[in-house]
Amino acid sequence: MVLSSHITARENVKSPMMILLGITKNGDTALPAQLDWPDGTLAPYVLAPAETLTPLDGLEQYTDAQLSAVTRFVVPYGGLLKGQLAAGETIVINGATGSFGSAAVFLSVAMGASKIIITGRNKTMLAEVAQKAGPRVVPVVLKGNPQEDALAIKDACGGGADMAFDMVGNAKDPNSTLAALFSLVPGGRLIIMGSMAVDLPVPYTYVMINSWSIIGNFMYPKDATRKMLELVKSGQLPIDVIAPQVFRMAELHQAMDAAASAGNLQNIMIDCQS
């Protein structure tokens, strides 16, 4: 079984409560649920709602450590579903050298995107992701000027992107996100799933004239893990591209240090049974 930390209310209400197991909630209405489920999974035994569990049948070729990467992939998968990425489309992944951004690259390949433009400022890390993800992936190193970077992205796209997926992590400026937005073809859509320490200055008229959609998304729908695992079973999504490093419970502090310095294609996990 794989456990999802994303729990939403089953009641048919206008604004259902949501919590992340052992982490946070979406307002005061979710407090009772958070009090009912206050703990995470750092324990030998875990009690969780049944609807958060997805069977891993048919994936016996993977180790438990490798399967831990499922939770890394399902978060950006939710954003790609929200953006309705279709086979044959061109997509820009902004923040492609981060943990979730890198996962989004491999997901886009698995979902049939014809060209995946990956953007970031680290040339070496972009090249590594592109090399592992295959020939449909094209890296573009950003310089920091939204207009100039957008032109470079458009050139790599061969005219523009149908969709941009933004997964920046605590960005100090909006430049890379704006570059991704400006690279869209008319009617394109930008999915926002990352984090930014400043506001996003959107050019109102430009967005209107180009009929762009800017869509925020948090986490993923309830059936996302099950659907994504079908991509794994079919061989389209190589979850073992994320290299696990396993620590024992007694090595918690070493695991935390390792997590603080882990790369985008690494996954630090704790074996709570050892």
C-alpha positions as a Markdown table, in Angstrom:
| # | Residue | x | y | z |
|---|---|---|---|---|
| 1 | Met | 0.0 | 0.0 | 0.0 |
| 2 | Val | 1.0 | 3.6 | -0.6 |
| 3 | Leu | -0.5 | 6.3 | 1.7 |
| 4 | Ser | -1.5 | 9.7 | 0.5 |
| 5 | Ser | -1.1 | 12.6 | 3.0 |
| 6 | His | -3.8 | 14.6 | 1.2 |
| 7 | Ile | -7.1 | 14.1 | 2.9 |
| 8 | Thr | -10.3 | 15.8 | 1.8 |
| 9 | Ala | -13.8 | 15.6 | 3.3 |
| 10 | Arg | -16.2 | 13.0 | 1.9 |
| 11 | Glu | -19.2 | 15.2 | 2.7 |
| 12 | Asn | -21.0 | 16.8 | -0.3 |
| 13 | Val | -20.4 | 20.4 | 0.8 |
| 14 | Lys | -19.5 | 23.6 | -1.1 |
| 15 | Ser | -16.0 | 24.0 | 0.6 |
| 16 | Pro | -14.8 | 20.6 | 1.8 |
| 17 | Met | -12.2 | 20.6 | 4.5 |
| 18 | Met | -8.6 | 19.5 | 3.6 |
| 19 | Ile | -5.6 | 18.5 | 5.6 |
| 20 | Leu | -2.2 | 17.2 | 4.9 |
| 21 | Leu | -1.7 | 14.3 | 7.3 |
| 22 | Gly | 0.5 | 15.5 | 10.3 |
| 23 | Ile | 1.3 | 18.8 | 8.5 |
| 24 | Thr | -1.3 | 21.4 | 7.9 |
| 25 | Lys | -5.0 | 22.2 | 7.2 |
| 26 | Asn | -7.0 | 24.6 | 5.0 |
| 27 | Gly | -8.7 | 26.7 | 7.7 |
| 28 | Asp | -10.5 | 26.4 | 11.0 |
| 29 | Thr | -13.2 | 24.1 | 9.6 |
| 30 | Ala | -10.5 | 21.4 | 9.1 |
| 31 | Leu | -9.3 | 21.6 | 12.7 |
| 32 | Pro | -11.5 | 18.7 | 13.9 |
| 33 | Ala | -10.1 | 16.4 | 11.1 |
| 34 | Gln | -6.5 | 17.5 | 12.0 |
| 35 | Leu | -7.2 | 16.7 | 15.6 |
| 36 | Asp | -8.5 | 13.3 | 14.6 |
| 37 | Trp | -5.5 | 12.6 | 12.4 |
| 38 | Pro | -2.6 | 14.5 | 14.0 |
| 39 | Asp | 0.3 | 12.2 | 13.2 |
| 40 | Gly | 2.4 | 11.6 | 10.1 |
| 41 | Thr | 4.1 | 8.3 | 9.1 |
| 42 | Leu | 7.3 | 8.4 | 11.1 |
| 43 | Ala | 6.3 | 5.4 | 13.3 |
| 44 | Pro | 6.5 | 1.6 | 13.1 |
| 45 | Tyr | 2.7 | 1.5 | 12.9 |
| 46 | Val | 0.4 | 4.1 | 11.3 |
| 47 | Leu | -3.3 | 4.7 | 11.6 |
| 48 | Ala | -4.8 | 6.5 | 8.6 |
| 49 | Pro | -8.2 | 6.8 | 6.8 |
| 50 | Ala | -8.9 | 3.9 | 4.5 |
| 51 | Glu | -9.5 | 6.2 | 1.5 |
| 52 | Thr | -5.9 | 7.5 | 1.7 |
| 53 | Leu | -4.5 | 4.0 | 0.8 |
| 54 | Thr | -3.8 | 2.7 | -2.7 |
| 55 | Pro | -2.8 | -0.9 | -3.4 |
| 56 | Leu | 0.6 | -1.5 | -5.1 |
| 57 | Asp | -0.4 | -4.8 | -6.7 |
| 58 | Gly | 1.5 | -5.6 | -9.9 |
| 59 | Leu | 4.6 | -3.6 | -8.9 |
| 60 | Glu | 6.5 | -6.4 | -7.2 |
| 61 | Gln | 9.6 | -5.7 | -9.3 |
| 62 | Tyr | 10.2 | -2.6 | -7.3 |
| 63 | Thr | 11.6 | -2.5 | -3.8 |
| 64 | Asp | 9.8 | -0.6 | -1.0 |
| 65 | Ala | 12.5 | 2.0 | -1.1 |
| 66 | Gln | 11.9 | 2.6 | -4.9 |
| 67 | Leu | 8.1 | 2.7 | -4.4 |
| 68 | Ser | 8.5 | 5.5 | -1.9 |
| 69 | Ala | 9.1 | 7.8 | -4.9 |
| 70 | Val | 5.4 | 7.4 | -5.8 |
| 71 | Thr | 4.6 | 10.2 | -3.4 |
| 72 | Arg | 7.1 | 12.4 | -5.2 |
| 73 | Phe | 5.5 | 11.9 | -8.6 |
| 74 | Val | 1.8 | 12.1 | -7.6 |
| 75 | Val | 2.0 | 15.8 | -6.5 |
| 76 | Pro | 3.0 | 17.2 | -10.0 |
| 77 | Tyr | 0.8 | 14.6 | -11.6 |
| 78 | Gly | -2.1 | 16.4 | -10.0 |
| 79 | Gly | -1.0 | 19.6 | -11.6 |
| 80 | Leu | -0.6 | 18.0 | -15.0 |
| 81 | Leu | -4.1 | 16.6 | -14.7 |
| 82 | Lys | -5.5 | 20.0 | -13.7 |
| 83 | Gly | -3.9 | 21.5 | -16.8 |
| 84 | Gln | -5.3 | 18.6 | -19.0 |
| 85 | Leu | -2.0 | 17.8 | -20.6 |
| 86 | Ala | -2.7 | 15.9 | -23.8 |
| 87 | Ala | -0.6 | 13.6 | -25.9 |
| 88 | Gly | 1.2 | 15.5 | -28.6 |
| 89 | Glu | 1.3 | 18.8 | -26.8 |
| 90 | Thr | 4.4 | 20.9 | -26.0 |
| 91 | Ile | 4.9 | 21.8 | -22.4 |
| 92 | Val | 7.3 | 24.0 | -20.4 |
| 93 | Ile | 8.4 | 22.8 | -17.0 |
| 94 | Asn | 9.7 | 25.8 | -15.0 |
| 95 | Gly | 11.6 | 24.8 | -11.9 |
| 96 | Ala | 12.7 | 21.6 | -13.6 |
| 97 | Thr | 15.7 | 21.1 | -11.4 |
| 98 | Gly | 13.7 | 20.9 | -8.2 |
| 99 | Ser | 12.4 | 17.6 | -6.7 |
| 100 | Phe | 8.8 | 18.0 | -7.9 |
| 101 | Gly | 9.8 | 19.8 | -11.1 |
| 102 | Ser | 12.1 | 17.0 | -12.2 |
| 103 | Ala | 9.3 | 14.5 | -11.5 |
| 104 | Ala | 7.0 | 16.5 | -13.7 |
| 105 | Val | 9.5 | 16.1 | -16.6 |
| 106 | Phe | 9.3 | 12.3 | -16.5 |
| 107 | Leu | 5.5 | 12.4 | -16.0 |
| 108 | Ser | 5.2 | 14.7 | -19.1 |
| 109 | Val | 7.1 | 12.2 | -21.1 |
| 110 | Ala | 5.0 | 9.3 | -19.8 |
| 111 | Met | 1.8 | 11.2 | -20.6 |
| 112 | Gly | 2.8 | 11.7 | -24.2 |
| 113 | Ala | 3.9 | 15.3 | -24.6 |
| 114 | Ser | 5.7 | 15.6 | -27.9 |
| 115 | Lys | 8.2 | 18.1 | -26.6 |
| 116 | Ile | 9.1 | 19.0 | -23.0 |
| 117 | Ile | 11.1 | 22.3 | -22.5 |
| 118 | Ile | 12.7 | 22.3 | -19.1 |
| 119 | Thr | 13.9 | 25.6 | -17.6 |
| 120 | Gly | 16.0 | 26.7 | -14.7 |
| 121 | Arg | 19.3 | 28.5 | -14.0 |
| 122 | Asn | 21.5 | 25.4 | -13.3 |
| 123 | Lys | 22.9 | 24.2 | -16.7 |
| 124 | Thr | 24.4 | 21.1 | -15.3 |
| 125 | Met | 21.3 | 19.9 | -13.5 |
| 126 | Leu | 19.1 | 20.7 | -16.5 |
| 127 | Ala | 21.4 | 18.6 | -18.7 |
| 128 | Glu | 21.2 | 15.7 | -16.3 |
| 129 | Val | 17.4 | 15.6 | -16.2 |
| 130 | Ala | 17.3 | 16.0 | -20.0 |
| 131 | Gln | 19.8 | 13.1 | -20.5 |
| 132 | Lys | 17.8 | 10.8 | -18.2 |
| 133 | Ala | 14.3 | 11.8 | -19.5 |
| 134 | Gly | 15.1 | 11.2 | -23.2 |
| 135 | Pro | 15.2 | 13.0 | -26.6 |
| 136 | Arg | 11.9 | 14.8 | -26.3 |
| 137 | Val | 13.3 | 16.9 | -23.4 |
| 138 | Val | 15.1 | 20.2 | -24.3 |
| 139 | Pro | 16.8 | 22.3 | -21.6 |
| 140 | Val | 16.8 | 26.1 | -21.7 |
| 141 | Val | 19.0 | 28.0 | -19.2 |
| 142 | Leu | 17.3 | 31.1 | -18.0 |
| 143 | Lys | 19.1 | 34.4 | -17.8 |
| 144 | Gly | 16.6 | 36.4 | -15.6 |
| 145 | Asn | 15.0 | 38.6 | -18.2 |
| 146 | Pro | 11.4 | 37.4 | -18.7 |
| 147 | Gln | 11.0 | 38.7 | -22.3 |
| 148 | Glu | 14.4 | 37.4 | -23.5 |
| 149 | Asp | 13.9 | 34.1 | -21.7 |
| 150 | Ala | 10.5 | 33.7 | -23.2 |
| 151 | Leu | 12.0 | 34.1 | -26.7 |
| 152 | Ala | 14.5 | 31.4 | -26.0 |
| 153 | Ile | 11.8 | 29.1 | -24.7 |
| 154 | Lys | 9.6 | 29.7 | -27.8 |
| 155 | Asp | 12.6 | 29.0 | -30.0 |
| 156 | Ala | 13.1 | 25.7 | -28.2 |
| 157 | Cys | 9.4 | 24.9 | -28.6 |
| 158 | Gly | 9.4 | 25.6 | -32.2 |
| 159 | Gly | 6.9 | 28.4 | -31.9 |
| 160 | Gly | 5.4 | 28.3 | -28.4 |
| 161 | Ala | 4.0 | 26.0 | -25.7 |
| 162 | Asp | 0.5 | 24.7 | -25.2 |
| 163 | Met | 1.0 | 24.5 | -21.5 |
| 164 | Ala | 3.4 | 25.7 | -18.9 |
| 165 | Phe | 3.8 | 24.0 | -15.5 |
| 166 | Asp | 5.4 | 26.2 | -12.8 |
| 167 | Met | 7.0 | 24.5 | -9.8 |
| 168 | Val | 9.4 | 27.1 | -8.5 |
| 169 | Gly | 10.4 | 26.8 | -4.9 |
| 170 | Asn | 10.1 | 29.9 | -2.8 |
| 171 | Ala | 11.2 | 32.1 | -5.7 |
| 172 | Lys | 12.5 | 35.5 | -4.8 |
| 173 | Asp | 11.3 | 37.1 | -8.1 |
| 174 | Pro | 8.6 | 36.3 | -10.6 |
| 175 | Asn | 10.9 | 36.4 | -13.7 |
| 176 | Ser | 11.0 | 32.7 | -14.5 |
| 177 | Thr | 7.3 | 32.3 | -14.1 |
| 178 | Leu | 6.6 | 35.2 | -16.3 |
| 179 | Ala | 9.0 | 33.8 | -18.9 |
| 180 | Ala | 7.0 | 30.6 | -18.9 |
| 181 | Leu | 3.7 | 32.5 | -19.2 |
| 182 | Phe | 5.0 | 34.6 | -22.1 |
| 183 | Ser | 6.1 | 31.5 | -24.0 |
| 184 | Leu | 2.6 | 30.2 | -24.4 |
| 185 | Val | 0.7 | 30.1 | -27.7 |
| 186 | Pro | -2.7 | 31.9 | -27.8 |
| 187 | Gly | -5.1 | 29.8 | -25.7 |
| 188 | Gly | -2.3 | 28.3 | -23.7 |
| 189 | Arg | -2.5 | 27.6 | -20.0 |
| 190 | Leu | -0.1 | 28.1 | -17.0 |
| 191 | Ile | -0.4 | 25.8 | -14.0 |
| 192 | Ile | 0.9 | 27.3 | -10.8 |
| 193 | Met | 2.0 | 24.7 | -8.1 |
| 194 | Gly | 5.2 | 26.1 | -6.6 |
| 195 | Ser | 5.8 | 28.9 | -4.1 |
| 196 | Met | 6.9 | 32.5 | -4.5 |
| 197 | Ala | 8.0 | 35.1 | -1.9 |
| 198 | Val | 6.7 | 38.0 | -4.0 |
| 199 | Asp | 3.6 | 38.8 | -6.0 |
| 200 | Leu | 3.1 | 37.7 | -9.6 |
| 201 | Pro | 2.6 | 40.9 | -11.8 |
| 202 | Val | 0.3 | 39.7 | -14.5 |
| 203 | Pro | -0.1 | 41.9 | -17.6 |
| 204 | Tyr | -3.9 | 42.0 | -17.7 |
| 205 | Thr | -4.4 | 43.1 | -21.3 |
| 206 | Tyr | -1.8 | 40.7 | -22.6 |
| 207 | Val | -3.4 | 37.8 | -20.9 |
| 208 | Met | -6.8 | 38.8 | -22.2 |
| 209 | Ile | -5.7 | 39.2 | -25.8 |
| 210 | Asn | -3.9 | 35.9 | -25.8 |
| 211 | Ser | -6.8 | 34.0 | -24.1 |
| 212 | Trp | -4.4 | 32.5 | -21.6 |
| 213 | Ser | -5.6 | 30.6 | -18.6 |
| 214 | Ile | -3.6 | 30.9 | -15.3 |
| 215 | Ile | -4.6 | 28.1 | -13.0 |
| 216 | Gly | -3.6 | 27.5 | -9.4 |
| 217 | Asn | -3.5 | 23.9 | -8.2 |
| 218 | Phe | -2.8 | 22.3 | -4.8 |
| 219 | Met | -2.0 | 18.6 | -4.6 |
| 220 | Tyr | -4.1 | 16.1 | -6.5 |
| 221 | Pro | -7.5 | 14.4 | -6.8 |
| 222 | Lys | -8.4 | 11.3 | -4.8 |
| 223 | Asp | -7.9 | 8.9 | -7.6 |
| 224 | Ala | -4.6 | 10.4 | -8.9 |
| 225 | Thr | -2.3 | 7.8 | -7.2 |
| 226 | Arg | -4.2 | 4.9 | -8.7 |
| 227 | Lys | -4.2 | 6.4 | -12.2 |
| 228 | Met | -0.5 | 7.3 | -12.0 |
| 229 | Leu | 0.4 | 3.8 | -11.0 |
| 230 | Glu | -1.0 | 2.5 | -14.2 |
| 231 | Leu | 1.7 | 4.6 | -16.0 |
| 232 | Val | 4.3 | 2.8 | -13.8 |
| 233 | Lys | 2.8 | -0.6 | -14.5 |
| 234 | Ser | 2.8 | 0.0 | -18.2 |
| 235 | Gly | 6.5 | 0.9 | -18.2 |
| 236 | Gln | 5.8 | 4.5 | -19.2 |
| 237 | Leu | 6.9 | 6.1 | -15.9 |
| 238 | Pro | 10.3 | 4.9 | -14.5 |
| 239 | Ile | 9.9 | 5.7 | -10.8 |
| 240 | Asp | 13.3 | 4.2 | -10.1 |
| 241 | Val | 14.9 | 7.2 | -11.8 |
| 242 | Ile | 14.6 | 8.7 | -8.3 |
| 243 | Ala | 17.4 | 7.1 | -6.3 |
| 244 | Pro | 16.4 | 6.2 | -2.7 |
| 245 | Gln | 18.7 | 6.4 | 0.3 |
| 246 | Val | 17.4 | 4.5 | 3.3 |
| 247 | Phe | 18.1 | 5.2 | 7.0 |
| 248 | Arg | 17.1 | 3.4 | 10.1 |
| 249 | Met | 14.8 | 5.0 | 12.7 |
| 250 | Ala | 17.8 | 5.4 | 15.0 |
| 251 | Glu | 19.5 | 7.4 | 12.2 |
| 252 | Leu | 16.8 | 10.1 | 12.1 |
| 253 | His | 19.3 | 13.0 | 12.5 |
| 254 | Gln | 21.5 | 11.7 | 9.8 |
| 255 | Ala | 18.5 | 11.3 | 7.5 |
| 256 | Met | 17.5 | 14.9 | 8.2 |
| 257 | Asp | 21.0 | 16.1 | 7.3 |
| 258 | Ala | 20.9 | 14.0 | 4.1 |
| 259 | Ala | 17.4 | 15.4 | 3.2 |
| 260 | Ala | 18.7 | 19.0 | 3.6 |
| 261 | Ser | 21.4 | 18.4 | 0.9 |
| 262 | Ala | 19.7 | 15.8 | -1.3 |
| 263 | Gly | 19.6 | 16.4 | -5.0 |
| 264 | Asn | 16.5 | 16.5 | -7.2 |
| 265 | Leu | 16.8 | 12.9 | -8.3 |
| 266 | Gln | 17.3 | 11.6 | -4.7 |
| 267 | Asn | 14.8 | 10.4 | -2.2 |
| 268 | Ile | 15.6 | 10.2 | 1.5 |
| 269 | Met | 13.5 | 7.7 | 3.4 |
| 270 | Ile | 13.4 | 6.1 | 6.9 |
| 271 | Asp | 12.7 | 2.4 | 7.4 |
| 272 | Cys | 10.5 | 2.6 | 10.6 |
| 273 | Gln | 10.6 | -1.1 | 11.0 |
| 274 | Ser | 14.4 | -1.2 | 11.4 |
